[in-house]
Structures are given as C-alpha cells and as structure tokens.
Amino acid sequence: MVTESYNKHLNVFIHINDGEELCSKCQGKGVVPLRKLLREKKVINLTCSQCLGKGKIDWVEKAMRR
C-alpha cells in the first residue's frame, strides 16, 4: 500500500494516514490533465474536482461524494 505520494498541485509530498486513501481520479497528484484539441498540443492541468487538489480523501469525503 502506498503511504506517500507527490502532489503537483500543492508541491509537497502527502502522507496517507489511517482512514484516508489516494484520490482515484488524480492518483494523488491533485491535478487532472486536459488536452486542448484545437490544433494545439498543450497540456493544461485542472485542479481535481474529487479531492479539490489535496490528492487524498478521507472516509467522510468518500461517503459524501458517492
């Protein structure tokens, strides 16, 4: 089980404590890539809407969002 992950959004390592888990949408990074398809090959990172950029969710957040 991964207990530490690098969060690009906050620019820190996050530690997973008891009752928490990595965000399934961003895998702990805090951001989700969005590609522009209009002739540009840029990658734009958006803040994750599931964990709000924290990279981890606790059991309360998990229960409330499902």
SVG drawing of the C-alpha trace seen along z (x, -y; Angstrom):
<svg xmlns="http://www.w3.org/2000/svg" viewBox="-23 -25 30 27">
<polyline fill="none" stroke="black" stroke-width="0.4" points="0.0,0.0 1.3,-3.4 1.6,-5.7 3.3,-8.6 2.7,-10.4 3.9,-13.6 1.2,-16.2 2.0,-18.5 -0.8,-21.0 0.5,-21.7 4.1,-21.0 4.6,-18.7 4.6,-15.0 1.4,-13.9 1.2,-11.1 -1.7,-8.8 -3.0,-8.2 -5.5,-5.7 -8.9,-6.3 -7.6,-8.1 -6.8,-6.9 -5.3,-8.4 -7.8,-10.1 -8.9,-7.7 -9.4,-10.4 -5.9,-12.1 -3.9,-9.3 -2.7,-11.7 -1.3,-14.4 -4.0,-17.0 -4.4,-17.8 -6.0,-16.2 -4.6,-16.8 -6.9,-18.3 -5.7,-18.3 -6.6,-21.1 -7.7,-19.5 -7.8,-22.7 -4.5,-22.4 -2.5,-22.9 -0.6,-20.1 -0.6,-21.9 -1.5,-20.0 -3.5,-22.0 -3.8,-20.8 -7.0,-21.3 -7.5,-21.0 -9.1,-17.7 -12.8,-18.0 -12.9,-14.9 -10.2,-15.8 -10.1,-19.5 -6.3,-19.4 -5.4,-17.7 -4.6,-14.3 -6.3,-12.3 -9.7,-11.7 -10.9,-10.5 -13.8,-8.2 -16.2,-11.1 -15.5,-12.7 -15.6,-9.2 -19.1,-8.6 -20.4,-12.0 -19.4,-12.0 -20.8,-8.6"/>
</svg>
